[in-house]
């Protein structure tokens, strides 16, 4: 399935990687690559994530600290947010 990232998810990812890059640019790149790879895996197995806290969404713990919030649509996976696990959501 095709993976599409929402504007909010892209902004989340940019904020996260910018913050991490201040201390370790390599770690920021590694995390970004890991999150993109995880999104691709979700595209292959869309229901591997748990039911989301918001109706119509699913959540996958992509990294011990980060959760991908997404929607499964007929022809795409839409990544809605990239959230730190400690963040209050929704």
DSSP file (Angstrom, degrees, kcal/mol; ACC not computed):
  #  RESIDUE AA STRUCTURE BP1 BP2  ACC     N-H-->O    O-->H-N    N-H-->O    O-->H-N    TCO  KAPPA ALPHA  PHI   PSI    X-CA   Y-CA   Z-CA
    1    1 A X              0   0    0      0, 0.0    75,-0.2     0, 0.0     2,-0.1   0.000 360.0 360.0 360.0 147.9    0.0    0.0    0.0
    2    2 A X  E     -a   76   0A   0     73,-0.9    75,-3.0     1,-0.0     2,-0.5  -0.470 360.0-141.5 -71.4 142.0    1.1    3.5   -0.7
    3    3 A X  E     -a   77   0A   0     73,-0.2     2,-0.4    -2,-0.1    75,-0.2  -0.925  19.6-177.7-107.1 126.5    2.3    5.5    2.4
    4    4 A X  E     -a   78   0A   0     73,-2.9    75,-3.0    -2,-0.5     2,-0.5  -0.988  14.8-147.0-124.6 135.9    1.4    9.2    2.6
    5    5 A X  E     -a   79   0A   0     -2,-0.4    75,-0.2    73,-0.2    73,-0.1  -0.868  16.2-131.6-103.3 129.5    2.6   11.5    5.4
    6    6 A X     >  -     0   0    0     73,-2.9     4,-2.4    -2,-0.5     5,-0.2  -0.279  27.1-108.1 -70.3 163.5    0.3   14.3    6.6
    7    7 A X  H  > S+     0   0    0      1,-0.2     4,-2.4     2,-0.2     5,-0.2   0.908 122.1  52.2 -57.0 -42.9    1.7   17.8    7.0
    8    8 A X  H  > S+     0   0    0      2,-0.2     4,-2.8     1,-0.2    74,-0.2   0.902 108.3  49.9 -62.8 -41.9    1.4   17.4   10.8
    9    9 A X  H  > S+     0   0    0     70,-0.3     4,-2.6    71,-0.3    -1,-0.2   0.906 111.2  49.2 -64.6 -41.1    3.4   14.1   10.7
   10   10 A X  H  X S+     0   0    0     -4,-2.4     4,-2.4     2,-0.2    -2,-0.2   0.907 112.1  48.5 -63.5 -41.0    6.1   15.8    8.6
   11   11 A X  H  X S+     0   0    0     -4,-2.4     4,-2.6     2,-0.2    -2,-0.2   0.920 111.2  50.6 -64.6 -43.3    6.3   18.7   11.0
   12   12 A X  H  X S+     0   0    0     -4,-2.8     4,-2.6     1,-0.2    -2,-0.2   0.947 111.7  47.8 -56.9 -49.3    6.4   16.3   14.0
   13   13 A X  H  X S+     0   0    0     -4,-2.6     4,-2.7     1,-0.2     5,-0.2   0.898 111.7  49.7 -61.8 -41.9    9.3   14.3   12.3
   14   14 A X  H  X S+     0   0    0     -4,-2.4     4,-2.4     2,-0.2    -1,-0.2   0.914 111.9  48.0 -63.6 -43.1   11.2   17.5   11.5
   15   15 A X  H  X S+     0   0    0     -4,-2.6     4,-2.2     2,-0.2    -2,-0.2   0.922 113.7  47.6 -63.1 -44.0   10.9   18.8   15.1
   16   16 A X  H  X S+     0   0    0     -4,-2.6     4,-2.4    -5,-0.2     5,-0.2   0.946 115.1  43.7 -63.4 -49.5   12.0   15.5   16.5
   17   17 A X  H  X S+     0   0    0     -4,-2.7     4,-2.6     1,-0.2    -1,-0.2   0.863 112.4  52.8 -69.3 -34.4   15.0   15.1   14.3
   18   18 A X  H  X S+     0   0    0     -4,-2.4     4,-1.1    -5,-0.2    -1,-0.2   0.921 110.7  48.3 -63.0 -42.8   16.0   18.8   14.7
   19   19 A X  H >< S+     0   0    0     -4,-2.2     3,-0.5    -5,-0.2     4,-0.5   0.934 115.7  42.9 -62.7 -47.0   15.9   18.4   18.4
   20   20 A X  H >X S+     0   0    0     -4,-2.4     4,-2.9     1,-0.2     3,-1.4   0.876 107.0  61.8 -67.8 -37.3   18.0   15.1   18.4
   21   21 A X  H 3< S+     0   0    0     -4,-2.6     4,-0.4     1,-0.3    -1,-0.2   0.757  88.9  70.6 -63.3 -24.8   20.4   16.5   15.8
   22   22 A X  T << S+     0   0    0     -4,-1.1    -1,-0.3    -3,-0.5    -2,-0.2   0.863 116.4  23.3 -58.6 -34.3   21.5   19.2   18.2
   23   23 A X  T <4 S+     0   0    0     -3,-1.4     2,-0.3    -4,-0.5    -2,-0.2   0.792 143.2   9.1 -98.5 -37.1   23.2   16.5   20.2
   24   24 A X     X  -     0   0    0     -4,-2.9     4,-2.0     1,-0.1    -1,-0.2  -0.747  51.1-174.0-152.4  96.0   23.8   13.8   17.6
   25   25 A X  H  > S+     0   0    0     -4,-0.4     4,-2.1    -2,-0.3     5,-0.2   0.865  92.2  54.7 -57.9 -36.4   23.2   14.3   13.9
   26   26 A X  H  > S+     0   0    0      1,-0.2     4,-2.6     2,-0.2    -1,-0.2   0.919 107.1  49.5 -64.8 -43.3   23.9   10.6   13.2
   27   27 A X  H  > S+     0   0    0      1,-0.2     4,-2.6     2,-0.2    -1,-0.2   0.877 109.2  53.3 -63.1 -37.3   21.2    9.6   15.7
   28   28 A X  H  X S+     0   0    0     -4,-2.0     4,-2.3     2,-0.2    -1,-0.2   0.922 110.8  45.5 -64.1 -44.0   18.7   11.9   14.1
   29   29 A X  H  X S+     0   0    0     -4,-2.1     4,-2.7     2,-0.2     5,-0.2   0.923 113.0  51.0 -64.4 -44.2   19.3   10.4   10.7
   30   30 A X  H  X S+     0   0    0     -4,-2.6     4,-2.4     1,-0.2    -2,-0.2   0.911 111.5  47.2 -60.8 -43.2   19.1    6.9   12.1
   31   31 A X  H  X S+     0   0    0     -4,-2.6     4,-2.6     2,-0.2    -1,-0.2   0.931 111.6  50.5 -64.6 -45.2   15.8    7.6   13.8
   32   32 A X  H  X S+     0   0    0     -4,-2.3     4,-2.2     1,-0.2    -2,-0.2   0.931 112.1  47.1 -58.6 -46.9   14.3    9.2   10.7
   33   33 A X  H  X S+     0   0    0     -4,-2.7     4,-2.5     1,-0.2    -1,-0.2   0.909 111.4  52.1 -61.2 -42.2   15.3    6.2    8.6
   34   34 A X  H  X S+     0   0    0     -4,-2.4     4,-2.5    -5,-0.2    -2,-0.2   0.909 109.4  49.0 -61.5 -43.0   13.9    3.8   11.2
   35   35 A X  H  X S+     0   0    0     -4,-2.6     4,-2.1     2,-0.2    -1,-0.2   0.893 111.9  48.3 -66.3 -39.4   10.6    5.7   11.2
   36   36 A X  H  X S+     0   0    0     -4,-2.2     4,-1.8     2,-0.2    -2,-0.2   0.903 112.2  49.4 -66.0 -40.3   10.3    5.6    7.4
   37   37 A X  H  X S+     0   0    0     -4,-2.5     4,-1.9     2,-0.2    -2,-0.2   0.898 110.2  51.2 -64.1 -40.0   11.2    1.9    7.3
   38   38 A X  H  X S+     0   0    0     -4,-2.5     4,-2.3     1,-0.2    -2,-0.2   0.905 106.9  53.4 -64.0 -41.2    8.5    1.2   10.0
   39   39 A X  H  X S+     0   0    0     -4,-2.1     4,-1.8     1,-0.2    -1,-0.2   0.890 107.0  52.4 -60.5 -38.7    6.0    3.1    7.9
   40   40 A X  H  X S+     0   0    0     -4,-1.8     4,-1.0     2,-0.2    -1,-0.2   0.892 107.9  51.1 -64.1 -39.0    6.8    0.9    5.0
   41   41 A X  H >X S+     0   0    0     -4,-1.9     4,-2.0     1,-0.2     3,-0.6   0.894 106.9  53.7 -64.1 -39.5    6.3   -2.2    7.1
   42   42 A X  H 3< S+     0   0    0     -4,-2.3    -1,-0.2     1,-0.2    -2,-0.2   0.888 103.0  58.3 -61.1 -37.6    2.9   -0.8    8.2
   43   43 A X  H 3< S+     0   0    0     -4,-1.8     3,-0.3     1,-0.2    -1,-0.2   0.807 109.3  44.2 -60.8 -29.6    2.1   -0.5    4.5
   44   44 A X  H << S+     0   0    0     -4,-1.0    -1,-0.2    -3,-0.6    -2,-0.2   0.794 131.0  22.7 -84.0 -30.7    2.7   -4.2    4.1
   45   45 A X  S >< S+     0   0    0     -4,-2.0     3,-1.9    -5,-0.1    -1,-0.2  -0.649  72.3 178.2-135.8  76.8    0.7   -5.1    7.3
   46   46 A X  G >  S+     0   0    0     -3,-0.3     3,-0.5     1,-0.3    -1,-0.1   0.715  76.8  52.2 -58.4 -26.6   -1.7   -2.3    7.9
   47   47 A X  G 3  S+     0   0    0      1,-0.2    -1,-0.3    11,-0.0    -5,-0.1   0.202  75.6 101.1 -99.5  18.5   -3.4   -3.8   11.0
   48   48 A X  G <  S+     0   0    0     -3,-1.9    -1,-0.2    -6,-0.2     2,-0.2   0.737  70.2  77.8 -72.7 -21.3   -0.2   -4.5   12.9
   49   49 A X  S <  S-     0   0    0     -3,-0.5    11,-0.2    -4,-0.2     3,-0.1  -0.497  90.4-104.0 -84.8 158.2   -0.7   -1.5   15.1
   50   50 A X  E     -B   59   0A   0      9,-1.8     9,-2.6    -2,-0.2    -1,-0.1  -0.307  48.6 -81.2 -73.3 162.4   -3.2   -1.3   17.9
   51   51 A X  E     -B   58   0A   0      7,-0.2     7,-0.3     1,-0.1    -1,-0.1  -0.440  58.1-115.2 -61.6 138.0   -6.5    0.5   17.6
   52   52 A X        -     0   0    0      5,-3.0     4,-0.1     2,-0.2     5,-0.1  -0.250   8.7-120.0 -77.5 163.5   -5.9    4.2   18.1
   53   53 A X  S    S+     0   0    0      2,-0.1     2,-0.5     3,-0.1    -1,-0.1   0.693 103.9  65.0 -73.1 -19.7   -7.2    6.4   20.9
   54   54 A X  S >  S-     0   0    0      1,-0.0     3,-1.7    36,-0.0    -2,-0.2  -0.909 104.3-102.0-104.0 131.8   -8.9    8.5   18.3
   55   55 A X  T 3  S+     0   0    0     -2,-0.5     3,-0.1     1,-0.3    -2,-0.1  -0.186 105.3  21.8 -53.2 137.7  -11.7    6.7   16.4
   56   56 A X  T 3  S+     0   0    0      1,-0.3    16,-0.3    -4,-0.1     2,-0.3   0.521 105.8 100.7  83.6   5.9  -10.6    5.5   12.9
   57   57 A X    <   -     0   0    0     -3,-1.7    -5,-3.0    14,-0.1     2,-0.3  -0.763  53.7-152.9-118.8 166.7   -6.9    5.5   13.7
   58   58 A X  E     -BC  51  70A   0     12,-2.9    12,-2.9    -7,-0.3     2,-0.4  -0.928  10.1-149.1-130.9 158.5   -4.3    3.0   14.5
   59   59 A X  E     -BC  50  69A   0     -9,-2.6    -9,-1.8    -2,-0.3     2,-0.4  -0.988   8.7-171.3-132.6 139.2   -1.1    3.4   16.5
   60   60 A X  E     - C   0  68A   0      8,-2.3     8,-2.9    -2,-0.4     2,-1.2  -0.993  25.8-132.2-132.2 128.3    2.2    1.6   16.2
   61   61 A X  E     + C   0  67A   0     -2,-0.4     6,-0.2     6,-0.2     3,-0.1  -0.670  31.3 175.2 -77.3 101.6    5.1    1.9   18.7
   62   62 A X  E     +     0   0A   0      4,-1.3     2,-0.3    -2,-1.2    -1,-0.2   0.651  67.4   5.3 -85.3 -17.5    7.8    2.5   16.1
   63   63 A X  E >  S- C   0  66A   0      3,-1.5     3,-1.0    -3,-0.1    -1,-0.2  -0.953  89.4 -95.1-160.2 153.5   10.6    3.1   18.6
   64   64 A X  T 3  S+     0   0    0     -2,-0.3     3,-0.0     1,-0.3    -2,-0.0   0.787 126.9  31.2 -50.9 -26.3   10.7    2.9   22.4
   65   65 A X  T 3  S+     0   0    0      1,-0.1    20,-3.2    19,-0.1     2,-0.4   0.536 113.3  66.0-107.8  -7.8   10.0    6.7   22.5
   66   66 A X  E <   -CD  63  84A   0     -3,-1.0    -3,-1.5    18,-0.3    -4,-1.3  -0.942  53.6-164.0-130.5 140.6    7.9    7.3   19.4
   67   67 A X  E     -CD  61  83A   0     16,-2.9    16,-2.6    -2,-0.4     2,-0.6  -0.955  13.1-145.2-119.5 132.6    4.5    6.3   18.1
   68   68 A X  E     -CD  60  82A   0     -8,-2.9    -8,-2.3    -2,-0.4     2,-0.5  -0.886  13.6-159.3 -94.8 124.1    3.2    6.5   14.6
   69   69 A X  E     +CD  59  81A   0     12,-2.3    11,-3.0    -2,-0.6    12,-1.5  -0.906  26.2 161.9-102.3 127.9   -0.5    7.4   14.4
   70   70 A X  E     -CD  58  79A   0    -12,-2.9   -12,-2.9    -2,-0.5     2,-0.4  -0.931  35.2-133.2-146.0 165.3   -2.1    6.4   11.1
   71   71 A X  E     - D   0  78A   0      7,-2.1     7,-2.4    -2,-0.3     2,-0.7  -0.952  17.9-138.6-119.1 141.4   -5.2    5.7    9.2
   72   72 A X  E     + D   0  77A   0     -2,-0.4     2,-0.2   -16,-0.3     5,-0.2  -0.898  29.9 177.1 -98.5 118.6   -5.8    2.7    6.9
   73   73 A X        -     0   0    0      3,-2.8     3,-0.1    -2,-0.7    -2,-0.0  -0.616  45.4 -92.2-112.4 176.3   -7.6    3.8    3.8
   74   74 A X  S    S+     0   0    0      1,-0.2     3,-0.1    -2,-0.2    -1,-0.0   0.896 120.0  10.0 -56.3 -44.1   -8.7    1.7    0.7
   75   75 A X  S    S+     0   0    0      1,-0.1   -73,-0.9   -74,-0.1     2,-0.3   0.250 126.7  38.0-124.7  12.2   -5.5    2.5   -1.3
   76   76 A X  E     -a    2   0A   0    -75,-0.2    -3,-2.8    -3,-0.1     2,-0.5  -0.995  60.8-129.6-157.0 160.1   -3.1    4.1    1.2
   77   77 A X  E     -aD   3  72A   0    -75,-3.0   -73,-2.9    -2,-0.3     2,-0.7  -0.978  28.1-155.6-107.8 126.8   -1.8    4.4    4.7
   78   78 A X  E     -aD   4  71A   0     -7,-2.4    -7,-2.1    -2,-0.5     2,-0.7  -0.915   5.2-149.0-108.9 112.2   -1.9    7.9    5.9
   79   79 A X  E     +aD   5  70A   0    -75,-3.0   -73,-2.9    -2,-0.7   -70,-0.3  -0.715  19.9 178.0 -79.1 117.4    0.6    8.7    8.7
   80   80 A X  E     -     0   0A   0    -11,-3.0   -71,-0.3    -2,-0.7     2,-0.3   0.864  56.3  -2.0 -91.6 -41.1   -1.1   11.4   10.7
   81   81 A X  E     - D   0  69A   0    -12,-1.5   -12,-2.3   -73,-0.1     2,-0.5  -0.980  46.0-146.1-149.5 156.1    1.3   12.1   13.5
   82   82 A X  E     - D   0  68A   0     -2,-0.3     2,-0.4   -74,-0.2   -14,-0.2  -0.972  36.6-175.8-122.6 112.0    4.7   11.1   15.0
   83   83 A X  E     - D   0  67A   0    -16,-2.6   -16,-2.9    -2,-0.5     2,-0.3  -0.859  30.1-120.6-118.1 143.2    4.4   11.4   18.7
   84   84 A X  E >   - D   0  66A   0     -2,-0.4     3,-2.0   -18,-0.2   -18,-0.3  -0.611  33.1-122.3 -72.0 139.6    6.8   11.1   21.7
   85   85 A X  T 3  S+     0   0    0    -20,-3.2    -1,-0.1    -2,-0.3   -19,-0.1   0.727 109.3  56.6 -58.7 -24.9    5.4    8.4   23.9
   86   86 A X  T 3  S+     0   0    0    -21,-0.3    -1,-0.3     2,-0.1     2,-0.2   0.558  84.7 106.7 -85.7  -7.1    5.3   10.7   26.9
   87   87 A X  S <  S-     0   0    0     -3,-2.0     2,-0.5     1,-0.1    -4,-0.0  -0.462  77.4-116.2 -73.5 140.6    3.0   13.2   25.1
   88   88 A X        -     0   0    0     -2,-0.2     2,-0.3     2,-0.1    -1,-0.1  -0.650  42.6-147.3 -74.5 125.7   -0.6   13.5   26.1
   89   89 A X              0   0    0     -2,-0.5    -6,-0.0     1,-0.2   -36,-0.0  -0.989 360.0 360.0-147.2 136.8   -2.6   12.5   23.1
   90   90 A X              0   0    0     -2,-0.3    -1,-0.2   -37,-0.0    -2,-0.1  -0.980 360.0 360.0 -77.6 360.0   -5.2   13.2   21.9
